[in-house]
Amino acid sequence: MNRLAIIVFCVCWTGSVTAGEDTPSSLAEGRQPRLASGENGNVYCVFGAGEDVFCARSTDGGATFSAPSKVANHPGLMLGMRRGPRIAVTGDSVVVTAISSSDGNLVAWRSADRGETWSAAARVNDVERVCREGLHDMSADSSGVIGVAWLDLRNRGTQLWSSFSKDGGVTWSENRLVYRSPDGSICECCHPTIASHDGHWSVLWRNSVAGNRDIYVSVSPEGTANFGDATRLGDETWTLAACPMDGGDLAAGSRGAWAVWRRDAVCYATDLDDPSHERRLGRGEQPTVAVTSAGPTFAWIAGRPGDLMLLSPREKQPRKIADRARDPDLISLPDGTVLCAYESIENDKAIVRVSRVPAAK
């Protein structure tokens, strides 16, 4: 069984932390951590604290993190239930996005010096206040294009829209409709996910069709940002007269592109090459996935908060890596290491943690 190295960082950082196996470091508050990796072993984690957005950087593949820099004070910063800042890295650009409840806009900040300093905010949505639900996602592809997808309220009902940047987050394209439900609205409070693989962009969201709240995915043709038909994932459907406030996740690597989602009280996964065939992961919610050369690694929680469960390619059964956790996020690194960021609830405070899962042997 792989052992874990734990790195913890926060807004009251006093210096870098070196993590040993199973050794937690200092604790502090922060919410909604998200991870992204760049060149030369750089790893970034963005999170919110109150109305401030922070970003921490690791230069050694997640073994240590330096002091986080303050990206911005963003009044009305939306946090919780998968709301919160997102991060993408391409070339010399580190880009962070977030949504404010004060104005309902999605904005982006850019750093050209590896997170030391940050630009002023640039608005991504080209119609004001349409992102006020606060749910979005961002990713970068291998060519340096950054894509953003969000729940949009510019028309009647909730729709899925997107925008792209080809200059490292300096400017953003005209917004494009990704999907409109035939019933008038997709699921109103479940976060979308956007990811790239093999020259394609994929977007995942929870739909609302004929009383069912199932997960769908749409894939763009290679080299374009025009999304194709929507495909429902999984073997079964979920009839629900409410929003479960739980989307899914996408990740790609040398072992394919994978999606994870929750249906009722169980988390499932599927290879996007065979989207109708589902794999049962275990009871829980808020699933996330990363793909390495050994295959997909999955994580999810057994409650909000609850046990944080992890299932790596070499394991037949999931194992608990933390308790009283919520909002996990996985990424994979070139050497096969997987990082898991999450909130740890301790004494009624949310603590940002990042667990380092060594490459499978």
C-alpha positions in Angstrom: 0.0 0.0 0.0 1.3 3.4 -0.9 1.9 5.8 2.0 1.0 9.4 2.0 2.9 12.6 2.6 0.8 15.5 3.8 1.4 19.1 3.1 -0.7 21.8 4.8 -0.5 25.5 4.0 -2.6 28.6 4.7 -3.0 32.3 4.7 -0.9 32.7 7.9 2.1 31.0 6.4 5.5 31.5 8.0 7.7 29.6 5.6 8.0 26.5 3.5 7.1 23.1 4.9 8.8 19.8 4.1 6.5 16.9 4.5 7.5 13.4 5.5 5.4 10.4 5.0 2.2 10.5 7.0 3.4 13.7 8.7 1.0 16.6 8.8 2.4 20.1 8.9 1.0 23.4 10.3 -2.7 24.1 10.1 -4.6 27.2 9.0 -7.9 28.2 7.4 -8.8 28.1 3.7 -11.5 26.8 1.5 -12.1 25.2 -1.9 -8.6 24.3 -2.9 -7.8 23.5 -6.5 -4.6 22.2 -8.1 -2.8 22.7 -11.4 0.7 21.7 -12.6 3.1 23.5 -14.9 6.6 23.0 -16.3 9.7 22.1 -14.3 7.9 20.5 -11.5 5.9 23.5 -10.5 2.5 22.8 -8.8 0.0 25.5 -7.8 -2.9 25.4 -5.4 -5.5 28.1 -5.3 -8.0 28.6 -2.5 -10.3 31.2 -0.9 -10.2 32.6 2.6 -13.1 35.0 3.3 -13.1 37.4 0.4 -9.5 36.8 -0.5 -8.0 34.5 -3.1 -4.6 32.9 -2.5 -2.2 30.8 -4.5 0.6 28.6 -3.2 3.4 27.2 -5.4 5.6 24.1 -5.1 8.8 23.7 -7.1 9.4 20.0 -6.3 6.2 18.2 -7.4 4.2 18.9 -4.3 6.8 17.8 -1.7 6.9 21.4 -0.3 5.0 24.6 -0.8 6.2 28.2 -0.4 4.2 31.0 1.1 1.0 31.6 -0.8 0.6 34.9 -2.6 -2.5 37.0 -2.4 -4.1 37.0 -5.8 -6.8 39.5 -5.0 -9.4 40.7 -2.5 -12.6 39.9 -4.3 -15.7 41.2 -2.5 -18.5 38.6 -2.5 -16.2 35.8 -3.4 -18.3 32.7 -3.8 -17.1 29.6 -1.9 -18.6 26.3 -0.9 -20.3 23.4 -2.6 -17.7 23.4 -5.4 -17.9 27.1 -5.8 -14.6 28.9 -5.5 -11.5 29.9 -7.5 -10.0 27.8 -10.3 -6.5 27.7 -11.7 -4.8 26.8 -15.0 -1.1 26.9 -16.0 0.3 27.3 -19.5 3.8 28.3 -20.4 4.7 31.4 -18.3 1.1 32.1 -17.4 -0.7 31.1 -14.2 -4.4 32.0 -14.5 -6.9 32.1 -11.6 -10.6 32.6 -12.0 -13.4 33.3 -9.5 -17.0 34.5 -9.3 -18.4 37.2 -7.0 -21.9 37.2 -5.6 -21.8 41.0 -5.6 -21.8 41.4 -9.4 -22.4 37.9 -10.7 -19.3 38.1 -13.0 -16.6 35.6 -13.7 -13.2 37.2 -13.7 -9.6 36.1 -14.3 -6.2 37.2 -12.9 -2.9 36.4 -14.6 0.6 36.0 -13.2 3.6 36.0 -15.5 6.1 35.4 -12.7 5.0 32.1 -11.3 2.5 33.5 -8.9 4.5 36.2 -7.3 2.4 39.1 -8.6 -1.0 39.3 -10.3 -2.7 41.4 -12.9 -6.0 43.3 -12.4 -9.1 41.2 -12.9 -10.4 40.7 -16.5 -14.1 39.8 -17.0 -14.7 36.6 -18.9 -18.5 36.7 -19.4 -19.5 39.2 -22.1 -23.0 39.8 -20.6 -23.0 41.1 -17.1 -24.3 39.2 -14.1 -24.9 35.9 -15.9 -22.5 33.9 -13.8 -24.3 34.6 -10.5 -24.9 31.0 -9.6 -21.1 30.9 -9.0 -20.3 27.5 -10.6 -17.5 27.2 -13.2 -14.4 25.3 -14.1 -11.1 26.0 -16.0 -8.4 24.0 -17.7 -5.5 24.4 -20.2 -4.6 22.2 -23.2 -1.2 21.2 -24.5 -1.2 23.9 -27.1 -1.5 26.7 -24.5 -5.3 27.4 -24.9 -7.2 28.0 -21.7 -10.9 27.0 -21.6 -13.6 28.0 -19.1 -17.1 26.7 -18.7 -19.8 28.0 -16.4 -23.5 27.9 -15.5 -25.0 30.8 -17.3 -28.3 32.8 -16.7 -28.3 35.2 -19.6 -31.4 33.5 -21.0 -34.4 31.9 -19.4 -33.3 28.8 -17.5 -29.7 27.7 -16.7 -27.5 27.0 -19.6 -23.8 25.9 -20.1 -21.5 28.4 -21.7 -17.8 28.7 -22.4 -15.0 31.0 -23.4 -11.3 30.5 -24.4 -8.1 32.4 -24.2 -5.2 31.9 -26.6 -2.8 34.4 -24.9 -2.4 33.0 -21.4 -5.5 34.6 -19.9 -4.9 38.2 -21.1 -8.0 38.2 -23.4 -11.0 36.0 -23.7 -13.1 34.9 -26.7 -16.7 35.7 -27.4 -18.9 33.5 -25.2 -20.3 30.4 -26.7 -23.3 28.2 -25.8 -22.2 24.7 -25.0 -25.6 23.2 -24.2 -29.2 24.1 -23.7 -31.6 21.5 -22.1 -34.7 20.6 -24.1 -36.6 21.0 -20.8 -35.4 24.6 -20.5 -32.7 24.3 -17.8 -29.8 22.1 -16.9 -29.3 21.2 -13.2 -29.1 24.6 -11.5 -26.6 24.1 -8.7 -24.1 21.4 -9.8 -20.7 22.5 -11.0 -19.5 21.8 -14.5 -16.0 20.5 -15.5 -13.9 21.2 -18.5 -10.8 19.3 -19.7 -8.7 18.7 -22.8 -7.4 15.5 -24.3 -6.0 14.4 -27.6 -6.8 17.8 -29.3 -10.4 17.8 -28.0 -12.2 19.7 -25.3 -14.7 18.0 -23.2 -17.3 19.5 -20.8 -19.2 17.6 -18.2 -22.4 18.8 -16.4 -25.5 17.5 -14.6 -28.5 17.8 -16.9 -32.2 18.1 -16.1 -34.3 16.2 -18.7 -37.8 14.6 -18.1 -37.3 14.7 -14.3 -33.9 13.1 -14.4 -30.6 14.6 -13.0 -28.0 12.6 -15.0 -24.5 13.5 -15.9 -23.8 14.4 -19.5 -20.6 15.1 -21.5 -20.0 17.0 -24.8 -16.8 16.8 -26.8 -15.5 19.3 -29.3 -14.1 18.2 -32.7 -10.3 18.2 -32.8 -8.9 21.8 -32.9 -12.2 23.5 -32.4 -14.2 24.9 -29.5 -17.6 24.0 -31.0 -19.1 21.3 -28.9 -21.0 18.3 -30.3 -24.0 16.3 -29.2 -24.5 15.6 -25.5 -24.0 12.1 -24.3 -25.5 10.7 -21.0 -23.0 8.8 -18.9 -23.7 5.5 -17.1 -26.0 2.5 -17.2 -28.9 4.0 -15.3 -30.7 7.2 -14.7 -31.5 9.2 -11.6 -35.0 10.6 -11.2 -34.8 13.5 -8.7 -37.1 16.5 -8.2 -34.3 18.6 -6.8 -30.7 19.6 -7.4 -28.2 17.3 -5.5 -25.5 20.1 -5.6 -22.9 17.7 -6.8 -21.4 17.6 -10.3 -18.6 15.4 -11.5 -15.0 15.5 -12.8 -13.0 14.8 -15.9 -9.3 13.9 -16.4 -7.2 12.6 -19.2 -3.8 10.9 -19.5 -1.9 8.2 -21.3 -4.5 5.7 -20.1 -7.4 7.5 -21.6 -10.0 10.1 -20.5 -12.2 9.3 -17.5 -15.2 10.8 -15.9 -16.6 10.4 -12.4 -19.9 11.4 -10.9 -22.5 10.7 -8.2 -25.8 9.0 -8.7 -28.0 8.9 -5.6 -25.6 7.8 -2.8 -23.0 6.1 -4.9 -20.0 7.4 -7.0 -19.3 6.0 -10.4 -16.6 6.2 -13.1 -16.4 5.6 -16.8 -13.9 5.6 -19.6 -15.1 8.2 -22.2 -14.3 5.8 -25.0 -17.2 3.7 -23.6 -19.4 6.2 -21.8 -22.4 3.9 -21.2 -20.4 1.4 -19.2 -20.0 2.5 -15.6 -17.7 1.4 -12.8 -19.0 1.5 -9.2 -16.5 3.2 -6.9 -18.3 3.2 -3.6 -20.8 5.1 -1.5 -20.2 8.8 -1.2 -20.2 12.1 -3.1 -18.0 14.8 -4.6 -15.8 12.4 -6.7 -12.7 13.5 -8.5 -10.2 11.7 -10.8 -6.6 11.9 -12.1 -5.1 9.7 -14.7 -1.5 8.4 -14.7 0.4 5.9 -16.9 -0.8 3.2 -14.4 -4.4 4.2 -14.9 -7.0 6.3 -13.1 -6.9 7.3 -9.4 -10.2 8.2 -7.8 -11.1 10.1 -4.6 -14.5 10.9 -3.0 -16.0 11.7 0.4 -18.4 9.7 2.5 -20.3 12.8 3.7 -20.0 16.6 3.9 -17.7 16.4 5.8 -16.8 12.7 5.9 -14.1 10.2 5.3 -11.9 11.0 2.2 -11.6 7.7 0.3 -8.9 7.0 -2.4 -8.7 4.2 -4.9 -5.5 4.0 -6.9 -4.8 1.7 -10.0 -3.0 -1.0 -7.9 -5.7 -1.2 -5.2 -8.8 -3.4 -5.3 -10.5 -1.6 -2.4 -10.6 2.1 -1.5 -8.8 3.3 1.6 -9.4 6.2 3.9 -6.8 9.0 3.8 -8.5 11.6 5.9 -11.6 12.1 8.0 -14.0 15.0 8.2 -13.0 16.1 4.7 -14.8 17.8 1.9 -14.3 19.2 -1.7 -11.4 17.0 -2.8 -9.5 17.7 -6.1 -7.0 15.4 -7.7 -4.2 16.0 -10.3 -1.5 13.8 -11.7 2.1 14.7 -12.3 4.4 13.5 -15.1 6.3 11.1 -12.7 3.0 9.3 -11.8 2.6 11.1 -8.5 -1.0 12.1 -7.6 -1.9 15.1 -5.5 -5.1 15.4 -3.6 -6.2 18.8 -2.2 -9.2 19.0 0.2 -10.8 20.8 3.1 -10.2 19.3 6.5 -12.8 20.3 9.0 -11.2 20.7 12.4 -12.7 22.6 15.4 -15.4 24.0 13.1 -12.7 25.5 10.8 -11.8 24.5 7.2 -8.1 23.7 6.7 -6.5 23.4 3.3 -4.5 20.2 3.0 -2.7 18.5 0.1 -1.8 14.8 0.2 0.9 13.4 -2.0 0.3 9.9 -3.2 3.6 8.4 -4.7 3.5 6.7 -8.1 2.1 3.2 -8.1 4.9 0.6 -8.2 
